[in-house]
């Protein structure tokens, strides 16, 4: 079960609280959001602890709303939430082994083409394994859409692949929001490689067809051998499904993530 919407108060500061959980074995400090995360070995096993500065506590509340409404085996959900004396908030997740396909890294996009990196290793997997991983991503977003949420700021940095277990995990759903909703800013947060045209247009309606576009881009970018979209590994039928999903006109896309998923599975089954 997801943690309560109201984080548990803790009357201590961040370093002391982290020490009380256990030994830190990893730190992730380069996220653009300003959040800092840690791997902590607790008495219950390894945990991923994501901390939010006081000014970003709204991101934690948004994450709790999503996880309170959406449950899926591929989505890694928090098991506890805390509010520290300093105003820092924190979510505690189960630890998942594997590699983030696009980790925060000083090299930027170059990390995706590092032969030893998670993305290059993922793209080198047999096509069937990649398709199985993509199927899990689609299925997770069928659940997201069914719960009335729209994927916002989803990109390959939200995907953690366990190469030993051949398991795809979806992480970092902090920006997902109930939809549809009008865009009240000049753009939504996110990677331009995955974003629909309406995400850059103030006043546009952001709805399930926006998630369809994002999922279409995910299929196109990950079932490819490289970063330039010049080495497609799938079929023409799969490309046709992607072309519809990523049509710049929302009304011409699949109406739902479930419809996109069904079309993709039909095209894939014909291999």
C-alpha positions in Angstrom: 0.0 0.0 0.0 1.2 3.5 -0.7 2.1 5.8 2.2 -0.4 8.2 3.7 -0.8 11.5 1.8 0.4 13.4 4.9 4.1 12.6 5.5 5.1 11.5 8.9 6.8 14.3 11.0 10.4 13.6 12.1 12.0 15.9 14.7 15.5 15.8 13.4 17.6 17.0 10.5 18.5 15.2 7.3 21.9 13.7 8.1 20.8 12.4 11.5 17.6 10.9 10.0 19.5 9.2 7.2 22.0 7.8 9.7 19.1 6.4 11.8 17.8 4.5 8.7 21.1 2.7 8.1 24.4 3.0 6.1 24.4 5.0 2.9 26.0 3.2 0.0 25.1 5.5 -2.9 24.3 9.2 -3.5 22.6 10.7 -6.5 23.2 14.5 -6.4 22.9 15.8 -10.0 19.2 15.9 -10.6 17.9 19.0 -12.2 14.9 19.1 -9.8 17.2 19.9 -6.9 16.2 16.6 -5.2 19.0 14.5 -3.8 18.6 10.7 -3.4 20.5 8.0 -1.5 20.9 4.3 -1.4 20.5 3.2 2.2 21.0 -0.2 3.7 18.3 -0.5 6.3 17.4 -3.3 8.7 14.7 -4.3 6.2 17.1 -4.3 3.2 18.3 -1.7 0.7 16.1 1.3 0.1 16.1 4.3 -2.3 15.5 7.5 -0.4 14.6 10.6 -2.3 14.7 13.9 -0.5 12.9 17.1 -1.5 14.0 20.6 -0.4 11.2 22.5 1.4 10.5 24.6 -1.7 9.8 21.4 -3.7 7.6 19.6 -1.2 4.7 20.0 -3.7 6.5 17.5 -5.9 6.3 14.9 -3.1 2.6 15.6 -2.6 2.1 15.1 -6.3 4.0 11.8 -6.3 1.9 10.6 -3.3 -1.3 11.5 -5.2 -0.2 9.4 -8.2 0.9 6.4 -6.2 -2.2 6.5 -4.1 -4.3 6.1 -7.3 -2.1 3.9 -9.5 -0.7 0.4 -8.7 1.2 -1.6 -11.3 4.0 -4.2 -11.0 6.3 -2.1 -13.2 5.8 1.1 -11.3 8.1 1.4 -8.2 6.0 3.0 -5.5 7.1 4.6 -2.2 6.6 2.7 1.0 6.9 5.7 3.4 6.9 9.5 3.4 8.5 11.9 5.9 8.6 15.6 6.8 11.8 16.5 8.6 12.3 19.4 11.1 14.3 21.4 8.5 11.4 21.3 6.1 13.0 18.7 3.9 10.6 16.0 2.8 11.5 12.4 1.8 10.1 9.4 0.1 11.4 5.9 0.8 11.2 3.4 -2.0 12.2 -0.3 -2.4 15.7 -0.5 -4.0 15.7 -1.9 -7.5 18.8 -3.2 -9.1 19.6 -2.2 -12.7 20.6 0.8 -14.7 18.7 4.0 -15.4 18.6 4.3 -19.2 19.4 8.0 -19.1 21.0 8.8 -15.7 21.9 12.3 -14.6 25.5 12.6 -15.7 28.0 15.5 -16.5 28.4 14.1 -20.0 24.7 14.8 -20.8 23.3 13.0 -23.8 26.7 11.4 -24.5 26.0 9.0 -21.6 23.3 7.3 -23.8 25.9 6.2 -26.3 28.5 5.0 -23.8 28.9 1.3 -24.8 29.1 0.4 -21.1 26.1 2.5 -20.2 22.6 1.2 -19.5 21.1 2.7 -22.7 23.6 1.2 -25.1 23.4 -2.2 -23.3 19.6 -2.0 -23.5 19.6 -1.2 -27.2 21.9 -4.2 -27.8 19.5 -6.7 -26.2 17.6 -9.1 -28.5 14.6 -7.4 -30.1 12.2 -9.6 -28.2 13.6 -8.6 -24.8 13.3 -4.9 -25.7 9.8 -5.4 -26.9 8.9 -7.1 -23.6 10.3 -4.2 -21.7 8.4 -1.7 -23.8 5.2 -3.7 -23.3 5.7 -3.3 -19.5 6.0 0.5 -20.0 2.9 0.6 -22.1 0.9 -1.5 -19.7 1.9 0.6 -16.7 0.6 3.7 -18.5 -2.6 2.0 -19.3 -3.0 1.9 -15.5 -1.9 5.5 -15.2 -4.5 6.6 -17.8 -7.2 4.4 -16.3 -6.7 6.2 -12.9 -7.2 9.6 -14.6 -3.6 10.7 -14.7 -1.5 12.2 -17.6 2.2 11.4 -17.9 4.2 14.6 -17.5 8.0 14.8 -17.6 8.3 11.1 -18.6 11.5 10.3 -20.5 14.2 7.6 -20.6 15.5 8.8 -17.2 12.3 7.3 -15.7 13.2 3.8 -16.9 15.4 1.5 -14.8 16.2 -1.8 -16.4 17.3 -4.8 -14.5 19.6 -6.8 -16.9 19.8 -9.8 -14.7 16.1 -10.2 -14.2 15.1 -8.8 -17.6 12.7 -6.5 -15.8 11.7 -2.9 -16.7 10.9 -0.5 -13.8 9.1 2.8 -14.2 10.3 5.4 -11.6 10.1 9.1 -10.8 6.4 9.9 -11.5 6.5 13.1 -9.5 5.2 15.3 -12.2 2.2 13.1 -13.3 -1.1 15.0 -12.9 -4.8 14.4 -13.1 -6.1 15.2 -16.5 -7.3 16.6 -18.7 -6.0 20.0 -17.8 -5.3 23.3 -19.6 -1.6 24.2 -19.9 -1.2 27.4 -17.8 2.5 27.9 -18.6 4.5 28.4 -21.7 5.5 24.7 -21.6 5.5 21.6 -19.4 8.7 20.2 -17.9 10.2 17.4 -19.7 12.6 16.2 -22.5 11.8 17.6 -25.9 12.5 14.2 -27.4 9.4 12.8 -25.7 7.0 15.8 -25.6 3.9 16.4 -27.6 3.4 19.7 -29.5 0.6 20.8 -27.1 3.0 20.6 -24.2 4.6 23.8 -25.6 1.4 25.7 -26.2 -0.1 27.8 -23.4 -3.9 27.1 -23.1 -3.6 23.7 -24.9 -5.5 20.8 -23.4 -3.2 18.1 -21.9 -5.0 14.8 -21.8 -4.6 11.1 -22.5 -3.7 11.7 -26.1 -0.6 13.6 -24.8 0.4 10.4 -23.0 -0.2 8.5 -26.2 2.3 10.7 -28.0 4.9 10.3 -25.2 4.5 6.5 -25.3 4.8 6.6 -29.1 8.1 8.4 -28.8 9.3 5.9 -26.2 8.7 3.1 -28.6 10.5 4.9 -31.4 13.5 5.8 -29.4 14.1 2.6 -27.5 13.5 0.1 -30.4 16.4 1.6 -32.2 20.1 0.8 -32.2 21.3 4.3 -31.8 20.5 7.8 -30.7 19.9 9.4 -34.1 16.7 7.4 -35.0 18.5 6.0 -38.0 18.7 2.3 -37.0 15.2 1.1 -36.5 15.1 -2.5 -35.3 11.3 -3.1 -35.7 8.9 -3.5 -38.6 7.1 -1.2 -40.9 3.8 -2.2 -39.1 5.2 -1.0 -35.8 6.4 2.2 -37.4 2.9 2.8 -38.6 1.5 2.5 -35.1 4.1 4.9 -33.9 3.3 7.4 -36.7 -0.3 7.5 -35.6 0.6 7.8 -31.9 2.9 10.7 -32.6 0.8 12.6 -35.0 1.2 16.3 -34.1 -2.6 16.6 -34.2 -4.0 15.1 -31.0 -7.3 14.1 -32.6 -5.5 11.9 -35.2 -3.7 9.8 -32.5 -5.0 6.7 -30.8 -7.7 8.0 -28.4 -6.4 6.1 -25.4 -3.2 4.5 -24.2 -5.1 1.2 -24.1 -5.9 1.6 -27.9 -2.2 2.3 -28.6 -1.1 -0.7 -26.6 -3.6 -3.0 -28.4 -2.4 -1.7 -31.8 1.3 -2.1 -30.9 0.7 -5.7 -29.6 -1.1 -6.6 -32.8 1.7 -5.2 -34.9 4.3 -6.9 -32.8 2.5 -10.3 -32.8 2.8 -10.4 -36.6 6.6 -10.6 -36.4 
